[in-house]
Amino acid sequence: MRKTAEFLKENDNYLILTHRRPDGDTCGSAAALCVALREMGKRAFLAENEDITKKLAPYVSGLSAPDGFTPDKIIAVDIADEKLFLKSCERFRGKVDLCIDHHPTNTRYAKELLLRDEEAAVGVVIYDLAKELGVTLPLRFYESVYLAVSTDTGCFKYANTTPKAHETAAACMAAGVDFHRINTAFFIAKTGARIRLERELFDKMIISADGRICGTVITRDLIDEIHADNDDLDNLSSLLMQLESAFCGVLLTENKQRGEFKVSVRTRAPVSASRICAAFGGGGHDRAAGANISGEPHACLEKFMKEAEKEVLCTTGS
């Protein structure tokens, strides 16, 4: 942490990268870091994320790099692997100076790495880093950190939630963050399209004979029919774990390219979502991980559910 703070103090002209299919942690953490650097008098911008959603857009508003900006240092936030770079940021492969992350599967592609895989969200790491920098921070910093921590813990319900996550959120609340507004937008309010997606998820759920593994496919035809956007698709996979007996839930969401699927896996201890996804070239955390797969939808789902069955049998012993 001290070495990272020294790096940030010694350099300038930063470009901060977020990952494709952005979530609250990558956007909130990147925005918070950008704000902190600017408060230090540094020149810092976010690389524009072409996948940004309507709900996340306000948190990165006004922070994007201007046309023609040439960075001296490139920072990746919440990006475990260069495979997660935006298409517009592919040119930065092999050029990242610093990565700040919390994924145990980080591939160590950056020249310098601040990795704290015990933290629930990168937002916690950014909060601690700002304290190390010793800079006075505006409300926008705390709003961004709260967004990161709240969304990556499922509003503090997921198994990755730690006392430190609560402490960080409490500090943001003490700074004046309207936590109710953020949590309502990301966890309570739903569009009609989102409700349709949830109904489809449960209606089409496949459950293993012993009830310990379940899975669903959300097709592009459905997404297009109900005009669902990326906000509507966000975090659907966590709903699979509402099945009381489930140790593993697998959600396949079809990309715009037909026959290609984003896979989201959620698990209960001791089953590792990361190990399941690693079998398909993916990764993530023990309780939440992802991968990509191509093929016929139900055949793809069957492959993941079979891999999940192996992991369940191996870790539970029955």
Buried (B, 14 or more C-beta within 10 A) or exposed (E): EEEBBEBBBEBBBBBBBBBBBBBBBBBBBBBBBBBBBBBBEBBBBBBBBEBBBEBBEBBBEEBBBEEEEEBEBBBBBBBBBBBBBBEBBEEBEEBBBBBBBBBBBBBEBBBBBBBBEEBBBBBBBBBBBBBBBEBEBEEBBBBBBBBBBBBBBBBBEBBBBBEBBBEBBEBBBEBEBEBEEBBEEBBEEEBEBBEBBBEBBBEBBBBBEEEBBBBBBBBBEBBEEBEBBBBBBBBBBBBBBEBEEBBBBBBBBBBEEEEBBBBBBBBBEEBBBBBBBBBBEBBBBBBBBBBBBEEEBEEBBBBBBEBBBEBBEEBEEE
